[in-house]
Amino acid sequence: MSPTSVSPNVTISLVVIKADDGQAILSELNYGKVTASATNHTMSVDNPAGGQISQFSSWGPDPELRLAPAVGAPGGNIFSTFPLALGSYTSLSGTSMASPYVTGMVALILQARSKNISVEEVRQLILESAHPIPDKNNTELLSPLRQGSGMANIWDSLASQATVEPSQLSLNYTVISNTTSGPSSTKNKKSVAEAPGVSEAPGVSEAPGVSVRTLTLYNRSPSNFLTCTMTHLPASSVSSYAANGSFTAVPRLWPESVGAKVAPDTLPSAFIESLELPIRIAPGMKQNVSVRITAPVGLSAIDRWLYSGYLRFNMLWDDQTGTAQSLHVPYMGFLGDYTQLDVLSPPEEGFPFISMKGSDEALTPDNHITIDSSHRVSAHYRLEHPTRVLK
């Protein structure tokens, strides 16, 4: 924390202490005066939030149901350089800290590969070598809608001898027939092909609640065979709506509690189909695999769940040291008919209405007005959901 002022002549002094120490001082104040002294002694203290996603970090996906964010990187309470006039060094938090970290990763990858690498492959190395982390309050993996591919890891990015394409999967939406909070059926499935432009990932939908995606595994080793298997890692499902249908700023998760027993159809599942396992790929070659992902159709569609998980590809090369690495491909989808979401807030909440320009007082049918260059009206509305077109 480094408070600054717009005036270079103003210095703001600040002392930060731990909450426990502050509570101890408050307790001592109950018995009288407390005197504190400062020394030049310094010490290192672990950040209790280290390795977790910052509270202020945004959630995905984007309005087109594309998976976001892309990846996580250190960006909370980072001690780094600062303009000389403002002190040269300071601690800051935000994308302004995380982005330079990833930029440094890009520079190291380009250096290690002698710049003989495409932009897309650099992106693949960073995303696929990232490490998904669990929710600190749950045993489930944190949703890719919170952490993207996971926490970036420069060592694994540099050491990787394989890539997967695509690096992330956006599955569009799954229409199911239930309208209650009970178990759902899986009728009227809307496939990706029926909603062009929403998902960039190739593939088809063969059955209600099922999406099939084709991924390409590349063995970048010039001399060693690659053996590969896949493990599915379901992540928490996320909804921005409470059980009563009201919007909530803090998304709710499923499973709702640690260790809770849940029905299998309330979690997504995925496996490789129609291919002899384990997969074996020759040096410098590639192999297409079809992955079948089943949505958690046991959840209620009216709760607008965003389900997600990770496809972990377990790589093993046949070199003398038995080089091994795991690559992760996150996926997400929307449970319900995304095209039928309300764009505007319901009328009972007071919107939309019109007023005279500059006024927030709604005009009624009894109002008679003349609209000219001096008298104009304004339309008031509240968006419940992003939209490309509003008429």
C-alpha positions as CSV (number, residue, x, y, z in Angstrom):
1,M,0.0,0.0,0.0
2,S,1.6,3.2,-1.2
3,P,-0.7,6.2,-1.0
4,T,0.2,9.1,-3.3
5,S,-1.0,12.6,-3.9
6,V,-1.5,14.7,-7.0
7,S,0.8,17.2,-5.4
8,P,4.6,16.3,-5.4
9,N,4.9,18.4,-2.2
10,V,2.6,16.2,-0.2
11,T,3.8,13.0,1.5
12,I,1.3,10.6,3.1
13,S,2.8,8.5,5.9
14,L,1.3,5.1,6.3
15,V,1.9,2.1,8.7
16,V,0.3,-1.2,8.0
17,I,0.1,-3.9,10.7
18,K,-1.5,-7.3,10.8
19,A,-5.1,-7.6,12.0
20,D,-4.0,-9.7,15.0
21,D,-1.5,-7.0,16.1
22,G,-4.2,-4.3,15.7
23,Q,-6.6,-6.3,17.8
24,A,-3.9,-6.7,20.5
25,I,-3.4,-2.9,20.6
26,L,-7.1,-2.3,20.9
27,S,-7.2,-4.7,23.8
28,E,-4.3,-2.9,25.5
29,L,-6.1,0.4,25.1
30,N,-8.8,-0.8,27.4
31,Y,-6.2,-0.6,30.2
32,G,-4.8,2.8,29.4
33,K,-2.3,4.5,27.1
34,V,-0.4,2.5,24.5
35,T,3.0,3.6,23.1
36,A,4.4,2.2,19.9
37,S,7.9,2.6,18.5
38,A,9.4,2.0,15.1
39,T,12.8,0.4,14.3
40,N,14.7,-0.3,11.1
41,H,14.2,-4.0,11.6
42,T,12.5,-5.7,8.7
43,M,11.2,-9.2,8.2
44,S,9.5,-11.3,5.5
45,V,5.9,-12.3,6.1
46,D,4.0,-14.8,4.0
47,N,1.0,-13.3,2.1
48,P,-2.0,-15.4,3.3
49,A,-3.7,-14.8,-0.1
50,G,-0.6,-15.9,-2.0
51,G,-1.3,-18.4,-4.8
52,Q,-5.0,-17.6,-4.9
53,I,-7.0,-15.4,-7.2
54,S,-7.4,-11.8,-6.0
55,Q,-10.8,-10.8,-4.8
56,F,-11.0,-7.9,-7.3
57,S,-10.2,-10.2,-10.3
58,S,-13.0,-10.3,-12.8
59,W,-15.1,-13.4,-13.7
60,G,-15.8,-14.7,-17.2
61,P,-17.1,-15.6,-19.6
62,D,-17.5,-12.8,-22.2
63,P,-21.0,-12.0,-23.5
64,E,-20.5,-14.3,-26.5
65,L,-19.9,-17.3,-24.1
66,R,-16.2,-17.4,-24.9
67,L,-14.1,-18.6,-22.0
68,A,-12.4,-15.8,-20.1
69,P,-10.0,-15.0,-18.5
70,A,-7.1,-16.7,-20.4
71,V,-4.7,-17.4,-17.6
72,G,-3.7,-16.3,-14.1
73,A,-0.4,-14.6,-13.1
74,P,1.0,-12.9,-10.0
75,G,-0.7,-9.5,-9.6
76,G,-1.5,-9.0,-6.0
77,N,0.7,-6.9,-3.7
78,I,3.6,-7.0,-6.2
79,F,6.7,-5.0,-5.2
80,S,8.0,-3.4,-8.5
81,T,9.4,-0.4,-10.2
82,F,7.6,2.9,-10.1
83,P,8.2,6.4,-11.6
84,L,11.3,8.0,-10.1
85,A,9.4,11.1,-9.1
86,L,7.0,9.0,-7.1
87,G,9.6,6.9,-5.2
88,S,11.1,4.4,-7.7
89,Y,9.6,1.4,-6.1
90,T,6.2,0.5,-4.7
91,S,3.7,-2.3,-4.1
92,L,0.7,-2.5,-6.4
93,S,-2.1,-4.9,-7.4
94,G,-4.0,-5.5,-10.6
95,T,-3.5,-6.3,-14.2
96,S,-0.8,-3.7,-14.4
97,M,1.3,-6.2,-12.4
98,A,0.1,-9.5,-13.9
99,S,0.5,-8.4,-17.5
100,P,4.3,-7.5,-17.2
101,Y,4.8,-10.9,-15.6
102,V,3.3,-12.7,-18.6
103,T,5.1,-10.4,-21.0
104,G,8.4,-11.5,-19.3
105,M,7.3,-15.1,-19.8
106,V,6.9,-14.4,-23.5
107,A,10.4,-12.9,-23.7
108,L,11.9,-15.9,-22.0
109,I,10.1,-18.3,-24.3
110,L,11.2,-16.4,-27.4
111,Q,14.8,-16.4,-26.1
112,A,14.8,-20.1,-25.3
113,R,13.4,-21.0,-28.8
114,S,15.7,-18.4,-30.6
115,K,12.5,-16.6,-31.8
116,N,11.8,-19.7,-34.0
117,I,8.2,-20.0,-32.8
118,S,4.8,-18.7,-33.8
119,V,2.7,-16.3,-31.7
120,E,0.0,-19.0,-31.3
121,E,2.5,-21.6,-30.1
122,V,3.8,-19.1,-27.5
123,R,0.2,-18.7,-26.3
124,Q,-0.3,-22.4,-26.2
125,L,2.8,-23.0,-24.1
126,I,1.7,-20.4,-21.5
127,L,-1.9,-21.5,-21.3
128,E,-1.5,-25.3,-21.5
129,S,1.4,-25.4,-19.0
130,A,-0.5,-23.4,-16.4
131,H,-1.5,-25.1,-13.2
132,P,-5.2,-25.1,-12.2
133,I,-5.7,-24.4,-8.5
134,P,-8.5,-25.4,-6.1
135,D,-11.0,-23.1,-4.5
136,K,-9.5,-22.2,-1.1
137,N,-12.9,-22.8,0.5
138,N,-13.7,-26.0,-1.4
139,T,-12.1,-29.2,-2.6
140,E,-13.3,-28.6,-6.2
141,L,-11.0,-26.9,-8.7
142,L,-11.7,-23.2,-9.1
143,S,-13.7,-22.6,-12.2
144,P,-11.9,-21.6,-15.4
145,L,-14.2,-18.7,-15.4
146,R,-12.2,-17.4,-12.5
147,Q,-8.7,-18.5,-13.3
148,G,-8.6,-19.4,-17.0
149,S,-6.1,-22.2,-17.7
150,G,-4.7,-21.8,-14.2
151,M,-1.6,-20.1,-12.7
152,A,1.1,-19.5,-15.3
153,N,4.3,-21.5,-14.8
154,I,7.3,-20.3,-16.7
155,W,9.4,-23.4,-16.0
156,D,6.8,-25.8,-17.4
157,S,6.3,-23.5,-20.4
158,L,10.0,-23.5,-21.3
159,A,10.3,-27.3,-20.7
160,S,7.2,-28.3,-22.7
161,Q,7.7,-30.6,-25.7
162,A,4.0,-30.8,-26.6
163,T,1.0,-28.6,-27.4
164,V,-2.7,-29.1,-27.8
165,E,-5.0,-27.3,-30.2
166,P,-7.3,-25.6,-29.3
167,S,-5.9,-24.5,-25.9
168,Q,-9.4,-23.7,-24.5
169,L,-12.9,-24.9,-25.3
170,S,-16.1,-22.8,-25.3
171,L,-19.0,-25.2,-25.6
172,N,-21.8,-22.7,-26.2
173,Y,-25.1,-23.6,-24.5
174,T,-27.2,-26.7,-23.7
175,V,-31.0,-26.5,-23.8
176,I,-32.7,-28.9,-21.4
177,S,-36.4,-29.1,-20.7
178,N,-36.7,-28.7,-16.9
179,T,-38.1,-25.5,-15.4
180,T,-38.0,-26.5,-11.7
181,S,-35.2,-27.0,-9.2
182,G,-35.4,-30.7,-9.4
183,P,-33.5,-33.2,-11.7
184,S,-33.7,-32.3,-15.3
185,S,-34.3,-34.1,-18.5
186,T,-32.3,-33.4,-21.7
187,K,-34.7,-32.5,-24.5
188,N,-34.4,-29.9,-27.2
189,K,-30.6,-29.8,-27.2
190,K,-29.3,-26.8,-29.1
191,S,-26.1,-27.7,-30.9
192,V,-23.3,-25.3,-31.7
193,A,-24.1,-25.6,-35.4
194,E,-27.5,-24.0,-34.7
195,A,-25.9,-21.0,-33.2
196,P,-23.0,-20.0,-35.5
197,G,-20.4,-17.5,-34.3
198,V,-20.9,-18.2,-30.5
199,S,-18.2,-20.8,-30.1
200,E,-14.9,-20.9,-31.9
201,A,-14.1,-24.5,-31.1
202,P,-14.8,-27.1,-33.9
203,G,-17.1,-30.1,-33.1
204,V,-20.6,-31.4,-33.1
205,S,-23.3,-32.3,-30.6
206,E,-24.5,-35.9,-30.9
207,A,-27.0,-36.3,-28.0
208,P,-28.8,-34.2,-25.5
209,G,-26.3,-32.6,-23.1
210,V,-23.3,-33.9,-25.0
211,S,-20.7,-32.0,-26.9
212,V,-17.9,-33.7,-29.0
213,R,-14.8,-31.7,-29.7
214,T,-11.8,-32.6,-31.8
215,L,-8.4,-31.7,-30.3
216,T,-5.0,-32.1,-32.0
217,L,-2.0,-33.3,-29.9
218,Y,1.4,-32.3,-31.2
219,N,4.6,-34.1,-30.2
220,R,7.2,-31.3,-30.5
221,S,10.1,-33.6,-29.6
222,P,12.3,-34.3,-32.6
223,S,13.6,-37.7,-31.4
224,N,11.3,-39.3,-28.8
225,F,7.9,-41.0,-28.9
226,L,5.1,-39.6,-26.8
227,T,2.6,-41.6,-24.8
228,C,-0.5,-39.8,-23.7
229,T,-3.6,-40.4,-21.6
230,M,-6.3,-38.0,-20.5
231,T,-7.8,-37.3,-17.1
232,H,-11.0,-35.3,-16.6
233,L,-11.0,-32.8,-13.8
234,P,-14.5,-31.3,-13.1
235,A,-14.5,-27.8,-11.7
236,S,-17.1,-25.9,-9.7
237,S,-20.2,-24.8,-11.6
238,V,-21.0,-21.1,-11.3
239,S,-24.2,-19.0,-11.3
240,S,-24.7,-15.3,-10.9
241,Y,-28.2,-15.9,-9.7
242,A,-29.4,-16.9,-6.2
243,A,-31.9,-19.8,-5.8
244,N,-34.8,-17.3,-5.7
245,G,-33.8,-15.9,-9.1
246,S,-32.3,-12.6,-8.0
247,F,-29.0,-11.4,-9.2
248,T,-26.0,-11.9,-6.9
249,A,-22.8,-9.9,-7.1
250,V,-20.9,-12.9,-5.5
251,P,-21.5,-15.9,-7.8
252,R,-22.7,-19.1,-6.0
253,L,-21.0,-22.4,-6.6
254,W,-21.9,-26.0,-7.1
255,P,-21.1,-28.2,-5.1
256,E,-22.2,-25.8,-2.4
257,S,-20.2,-27.2,0.5
258,V,-17.0,-29.1,1.1
259,G,-17.4,-32.9,1.2
260,A,-21.1,-32.7,0.2
261,K,-22.5,-35.8,-1.6
262,V,-23.7,-34.8,-5.0
263,A,-25.5,-36.8,-7.8
264,P,-23.2,-37.7,-10.6
265,D,-25.4,-35.9,-13.2
266,T,-24.8,-32.6,-11.4
267,L,-21.2,-32.7,-12.4
268,P,-19.8,-32.6,-16.0
269,S,-17.9,-35.6,-17.4
270,A,-15.5,-36.1,-20.3
271,F,-13.6,-38.9,-22.0
272,I,-11.7,-39.7,-25.2
273,E,-13.8,-41.8,-27.6
274,S,-13.1,-44.1,-30.6
275,L,-9.3,-44.3,-30.1
276,E,-7.0,-46.9,-28.7
277,L,-5.5,-45.8,-25.4
278,P,-2.9,-44.9,-24.5
279,I,-2.3,-42.6,-27.4
280,R,1.2,-43.0,-29.0
281,I,2.6,-40.2,-31.2
282,A,5.9,-40.4,-33.2
283,P,8.5,-37.6,-32.9
284,G,7.4,-34.4,-34.7
285,M,4.0,-35.8,-35.5
286,K,0.4,-35.1,-34.4
287,Q,-2.7,-37.0,-33.5
288,N,-6.4,-36.0,-33.5
289,V,-8.6,-37.1,-30.6
290,S,-12.3,-36.8,-30.1
291,V,-13.4,-35.8,-26.6
292,R,-17.0,-36.3,-25.5
293,I,-18.1,-33.8,-22.8
294,T,-21.4,-34.2,-21.0
295,A,-23.1,-31.3,-19.3
296,P,-24.3,-31.5,-15.7
297,V,-27.9,-31.9,-16.8
298,G,-29.0,-32.8,-13.2
299,L,-28.7,-29.1,-12.4
300,S,-31.6,-26.8,-12.9
301,A,-31.6,-24.8,-16.2
302,I,-33.5,-21.9,-14.6
303,D,-30.5,-21.3,-12.3
304,R,-28.4,-20.4,-15.3
305,W,-25.4,-22.5,-14.4
306,L,-22.0,-22.1,-16.2
307,Y,-20.3,-25.5,-15.9
308,S,-16.7,-26.1,-16.5
309,G,-13.7,-28.3,-16.0
310,Y,-10.2,-29.3,-17.3
311,L,-9.0,-31.9,-19.7
312,R,-5.6,-33.0,-18.3
313,F,-3.3,-34.6,-20.9
314,N,-0.7,-36.8,-19.1
315,M,2.4,-36.8,-21.3
316,L,5.3,-39.3,-21.1
317,W,8.3,-39.4,-23.5
318,D,10.5,-42.5,-24.0
319,D,13.8,-40.7,-23.5
320,Q,16.4,-42.0,-20.9
321,T,15.1,-39.8,-18.1
322,G,11.4,-40.5,-18.8
323,T,10.4,-36.9,-19.3
324,A,6.8,-36.3,-18.1
325,Q,4.4,-33.3,-18.1
326,S,0.7,-32.6,-17.8
327,L,-1.0,-30.1,-20.1
328,H,-4.4,-28.6,-19.2
329,V,-7.2,-27.6,-21.6
330,P,-10.1,-25.8,-19.8
331,Y,-13.7,-25.9,-21.1
332,M,-17.0,-24.2,-20.2
333,G,-20.6,-24.2,-21.3
334,F,-23.9,-22.6,-20.3
335,L,-26.8,-24.8,-19.0
336,G,-29.9,-23.4,-20.6
337,D,-31.1,-21.5,-23.7
338,Y,-28.7,-18.5,-23.8
339,T,-30.8,-16.9,-26.6
340,Q,-33.8,-16.6,-24.3
341,L,-32.2,-14.7,-21.4
342,D,-33.9,-11.4,-20.6
343,V,-32.0,-8.4,-21.9
344,L,-34.0,-5.8,-20.0
345,S,-35.0,-5.8,-16.3
346,P,-38.6,-6.8,-15.6
347,P,-41.3,-4.0,-15.7
348,E,-42.1,-4.6,-12.0
349,E,-38.7,-3.1,-11.1
350,G,-39.7,0.2,-12.6
351,F,-38.1,0.1,-16.0
352,P,-38.3,1.1,-18.8
353,F,-39.9,4.5,-18.6
354,I,-39.5,7.9,-20.3
355,S,-39.0,11.3,-18.8
356,M,-38.3,14.8,-19.9
357,K,-34.6,15.2,-20.7
358,G,-32.7,16.1,-17.5
359,S,-35.4,14.6,-15.2
360,D,-35.7,11.2,-13.6
361,E,-39.5,11.6,-13.1
362,A,-41.4,9.2,-15.3
363,L,-44.0,10.6,-17.6
364,T,-47.5,9.1,-17.3
365,P,-50.2,8.5,-20.0
366,D,-51.9,11.6,-18.7
367,N,-48.9,13.8,-19.5
368,H,-49.3,15.9,-22.7
369,I,-46.0,17.1,-24.0
370,T,-44.6,18.8,-27.1
371,I,-41.3,17.5,-28.4
372,D,-39.2,20.1,-30.2
373,S,-35.6,21.5,-30.0
374,S,-36.2,22.8,-26.5
375,H,-38.3,19.9,-25.1
376,R,-36.9,16.4,-25.5
377,V,-37.5,13.1,-23.8
378,S,-35.1,10.5,-22.4
379,A,-35.6,6.7,-22.3
380,H,-34.6,5.0,-19.1
381,Y,-33.8,1.3,-19.0
382,R,-31.6,-1.2,-17.2
383,L,-29.7,-3.9,-19.0
384,E,-29.9,-7.3,-17.3
385,H,-27.6,-8.9,-19.8
386,P,-25.2,-7.7,-22.5
387,T,-26.6,-7.5,-26.0
388,R,-25.3,-6.4,-29.5
389,V,-28.6,-4.8,-30.5
390,L,-31.2,-2.9,-28.6
391,K,-34.2,-1.6,-30.4
